């Protein structure tokens, strides 16, 4: 039930959906005063929601900052959280990655730099209906193609949310007592909630944010003034993550 409700929350926190509903209200409401109010509200969301500078500034305030590779001491394992594979694309004879694929690339970077000995991939299917191949299995394919030995890849493919990532990874580690020090690799906007969940589970990983959605601010007019549809996606991601973090806090998950 919690998983289904989280998906409903995803839809409810979409500024693009708010914009459509406000425009519909402006057309359908017969009260002249309220029609003006609906139009003004829609205009405000359109201006703020498509301003990339504002969306980028808000995300910069939320994302955990990048950690220099030199600050990461050698650890036993890196935990790579999924959420970057696109299992809805066919043909299914390959792996498709979506935005945030830096999670995988930077995990491989840590491995090649000798900062981690094992890679733990945590994540099952995030779809309402299960797929034949989990995200963890798909990312493991890519790691093997990058010449990471199968013996150095551990898979946890039952979890469907961040809390389960932590709980099921803890169960996995019980069978590997030699793995003690951990690095947690996930998207920068997701690190706060992920770290909290792993801390609650009794694991104390070092944070390594990746998959940044932000960019360095620019003084150019197009950055500040030209509407950008990508900004709506950024606001949606931020609103979803902040809401998820607060709900997890309320329920004692992180």
C-alpha positions as CSV (number, residue, x, y, z in Angstrom):
1,X,0.0,0.0,0.0
2,X,2.8,2.4,0.9
3,X,4.4,1.8,-2.5
4,X,1.2,2.5,-4.4
5,X,0.6,5.7,-2.4
6,X,4.1,6.9,-3.2
7,X,3.3,6.5,-6.9
8,X,0.1,8.5,-6.4
9,X,2.1,11.2,-4.7
10,X,4.4,11.4,-7.7
11,X,1.5,12.4,-9.9
12,X,0.0,14.8,-7.3
13,X,3.3,16.7,-7.1
14,X,3.7,17.5,-10.7
15,X,3.6,21.3,-11.5
16,X,2.7,20.5,-15.1
17,X,-0.5,18.7,-13.8
18,X,-1.3,21.7,-11.6
19,X,-1.0,24.0,-14.6
20,X,-3.4,21.9,-16.7
21,X,-5.9,21.7,-13.9
22,X,-5.8,25.5,-13.3
23,X,-6.3,26.2,-17.0
24,X,-9.3,23.8,-17.1
25,X,-10.7,25.5,-14.0
26,X,-10.2,28.9,-15.7
27,X,-12.2,27.7,-18.7
28,X,-14.9,25.7,-16.9
29,X,-15.6,27.9,-13.9
30,X,-18.5,30.2,-14.6
31,X,-17.7,32.7,-11.9
32,X,-15.8,35.6,-13.4
33,X,-13.8,36.4,-10.3
34,X,-12.6,32.8,-9.9
35,X,-11.8,32.6,-13.6
36,X,-9.4,35.5,-13.2
37,X,-7.9,33.8,-10.1
38,X,-7.4,30.5,-11.9
39,X,-5.7,32.3,-14.8
40,X,-3.4,34.3,-12.4
41,X,-2.5,31.1,-10.6
42,X,-1.8,29.3,-13.8
43,X,0.4,32.2,-15.0
44,X,2.4,32.2,-11.8
45,X,3.1,28.5,-12.0
46,X,4.0,28.9,-15.7
47,X,6.5,31.7,-15.0
48,X,8.1,30.1,-11.9
49,X,7.8,26.5,-13.1
50,X,9.6,27.1,-16.4
51,X,12.4,29.3,-15.0
52,X,15.5,27.2,-15.0
53,X,17.5,29.6,-12.8
54,X,15.0,29.3,-10.0
55,X,14.6,25.5,-10.3
56,X,18.4,25.1,-10.4
57,X,18.9,27.4,-7.3
58,X,16.3,25.4,-5.3
59,X,17.9,22.1,-6.3
60,X,21.4,23.4,-5.4
61,X,20.1,24.2,-1.9
62,X,18.8,20.6,-1.6
63,X,21.4,18.5,-3.3
64,X,24.3,17.3,-1.2
65,X,27.6,18.8,-2.7
66,X,30.0,16.6,-4.7
67,X,32.8,14.9,-2.7
68,X,36.3,15.0,-4.2
69,X,37.6,11.5,-4.9
70,X,40.7,12.3,-2.9
71,X,38.5,12.5,0.3
72,X,37.2,8.9,-0.2
73,X,39.5,6.5,1.7
74,X,39.5,2.8,0.6
75,X,36.3,1.1,1.7
76,X,35.2,-2.5,1.5
77,X,32.2,-1.9,-0.7
78,X,30.2,0.7,-2.5
79,X,26.4,0.6,-2.4
80,X,24.9,1.6,-5.8
81,X,21.2,2.5,-5.5
82,X,19.1,1.9,-8.7
83,X,16.6,4.1,-10.3
84,X,18.5,4.9,-13.4
85,X,17.5,2.1,-15.8
86,X,14.6,2.4,-18.3
87,X,13.0,-1.0,-18.4
88,X,10.0,0.3,-20.5
89,X,12.0,0.6,-23.7
90,X,12.2,-2.2,-26.2
91,X,13.7,-4.3,-27.6
92,X,14.8,-5.8,-24.3
93,X,18.0,-7.3,-25.6
94,X,20.1,-4.4,-24.0
95,X,20.1,-2.1,-21.0
96,X,18.8,1.5,-21.4
97,X,19.8,4.2,-18.9
98,X,18.0,7.3,-18.0
99,X,19.0,10.6,-16.4
100,X,21.2,10.0,-13.3
101,X,23.4,7.4,-15.0
102,X,26.4,9.1,-13.4
103,X,25.5,6.9,-10.4
104,X,26.8,3.9,-12.3
105,X,29.7,5.6,-13.9
106,X,31.0,7.1,-10.6
107,X,30.6,3.8,-8.9
108,X,32.8,2.3,-11.6
109,X,35.2,5.2,-11.1
110,X,35.5,4.5,-7.4
111,X,36.1,0.8,-8.1
112,X,38.8,1.5,-10.7
113,X,40.4,4.0,-8.4
114,X,40.7,1.4,-5.7
115,X,38.3,3.1,-3.3
116,X,35.9,0.1,-3.1
117,X,36.6,-3.6,-3.5
118,X,32.9,-4.8,-3.9
119,X,29.9,-3.2,-5.6
120,X,26.6,-3.8,-4.0
121,X,23.7,-3.0,-6.4
122,X,20.5,-2.4,-4.4
123,X,17.1,-2.2,-6.1
124,X,14.4,-4.4,-7.6
125,X,11.6,-3.1,-9.8
126,X,10.2,0.4,-9.2
127,X,7.2,-0.3,-11.5
128,X,3.6,-1.0,-10.2
129,X,3.8,-4.2,-12.2
130,X,6.9,-6.2,-11.9
131,X,9.2,-6.7,-14.9
132,X,11.1,-9.8,-16.0
133,X,14.5,-8.3,-15.1
134,X,15.2,-6.1,-12.1
135,X,17.2,-2.9,-12.2
136,X,20.0,-4.5,-10.1
137,X,20.3,-7.3,-12.6
138,X,20.5,-4.8,-15.5
139,X,23.2,-2.7,-13.9
140,X,25.1,-5.8,-13.1
141,X,25.2,-6.6,-16.8
142,X,26.8,-3.2,-17.5
143,X,29.4,-3.7,-14.7
144,X,30.3,-7.1,-16.1
145,X,30.7,-5.5,-19.6
146,X,33.0,-3.0,-17.9
147,X,35.2,-6.0,-16.8
148,X,34.2,-5.9,-13.1
149,X,34.5,-9.6,-12.0
150,X,31.2,-11.3,-11.1
151,X,32.7,-12.2,-7.7
152,X,33.0,-8.5,-6.9
153,X,29.3,-7.7,-7.6
154,X,26.7,-8.4,-5.0
155,X,23.0,-8.0,-5.9
156,X,20.1,-7.0,-3.7
157,X,17.0,-7.1,-6.0
158,X,14.0,-7.2,-3.6
159,X,13.7,-3.6,-2.6
160,X,11.2,-1.2,-4.1
161,X,11.9,2.0,-2.2
162,X,14.7,3.6,-0.2
163,X,13.8,2.1,3.1
164,X,13.9,-1.4,1.7
165,X,17.2,-0.6,0.0
166,X,18.6,-0.1,3.5
167,X,16.9,-3.1,5.2
168,X,17.6,-5.6,2.5
169,X,21.2,-4.5,2.1
170,X,21.7,-5.0,5.8
171,X,20.3,-8.6,5.4
172,X,22.7,-9.1,2.4
173,X,25.7,-7.9,4.4
174,X,24.9,-10.5,7.2
175,X,26.2,-13.1,4.8
176,X,29.4,-11.1,4.1
177,X,30.9,-10.2,7.5
178,X,34.2,-9.2,5.9
179,X,32.4,-6.1,4.4
180,X,32.4,-3.5,7.1
181,X,33.1,0.0,5.5
182,X,30.6,1.3,2.9
183,X,30.2,4.1,0.4
184,X,26.7,5.0,-0.5
185,X,26.3,6.1,-4.2
186,X,23.0,7.7,-5.2
187,X,21.8,10.9,-6.8
188,X,22.7,14.0,-5.0
189,X,19.1,15.1,-4.5
190,X,18.3,11.6,-3.0
191,X,21.3,11.4,-0.6
192,X,19.6,13.0,2.5
193,X,16.8,10.4,2.5
194,X,19.1,7.5,1.6
195,X,21.7,8.3,4.3
196,X,19.0,8.6,6.9
197,X,17.5,5.2,6.0
198,X,20.9,3.4,6.1
199,X,21.7,5.1,9.4
200,X,18.4,3.9,10.8
201,X,19.2,0.4,9.6
202,X,22.4,0.4,11.6
203,X,24.7,0.9,8.6
204,X,26.9,4.0,8.5
205,X,28.1,4.6,4.9
206,X,30.2,7.4,3.6
207,X,28.1,9.6,1.2
208,X,29.2,9.9,-2.4
209,X,26.6,12.0,-4.3
210,X,26.4,11.4,-8.0
211,X,23.9,12.0,-10.8
212,X,23.6,15.8,-10.2
213,X,20.6,17.5,-11.7
214,X,22.1,20.9,-11.1
215,X,24.5,23.0,-13.1
216,X,26.7,26.0,-12.3
217,X,24.7,29.2,-12.4
218,X,25.2,31.3,-15.5
219,X,24.9,35.1,-16.0
220,X,23.5,34.7,-19.5
221,X,20.0,35.9,-20.3
222,X,18.8,32.5,-21.6
223,X,19.5,31.0,-18.2
224,X,17.5,33.6,-16.3
225,X,14.8,34.7,-18.7
226,X,14.0,32.1,-21.4
227,X,11.3,29.6,-20.3
228,X,12.6,26.1,-20.2
229,X,10.4,23.0,-20.1
230,X,13.2,21.1,-18.3
231,X,12.6,23.3,-15.3
232,X,9.2,21.7,-14.7
233,X,10.9,18.3,-14.4
234,X,13.4,19.8,-12.0
235,X,10.6,21.2,-9.8
236,X,8.8,17.9,-9.9
237,X,11.8,16.0,-8.8
238,X,12.6,18.4,-6.0
239,X,9.0,18.5,-4.7
240,X,8.7,14.7,-4.8
241,X,12.0,14.2,-2.9
242,X,11.3,16.8,-0.2
243,X,7.8,15.3,0.3
244,X,9.4,11.8,0.5
245,X,12.0,12.9,2.9
246,X,9.4,14.5,5.2
247,X,7.1,11.5,5.1
248,X,10.0,9.2,5.8
249,X,11.0,11.4,8.8
250,X,7.4,11.3,10.1
251,X,7.2,7.5,9.8
252,X,10.7,7.1,11.4
253,X,12.3,5.6,8.4
254,X,15.2,8.1,8.3
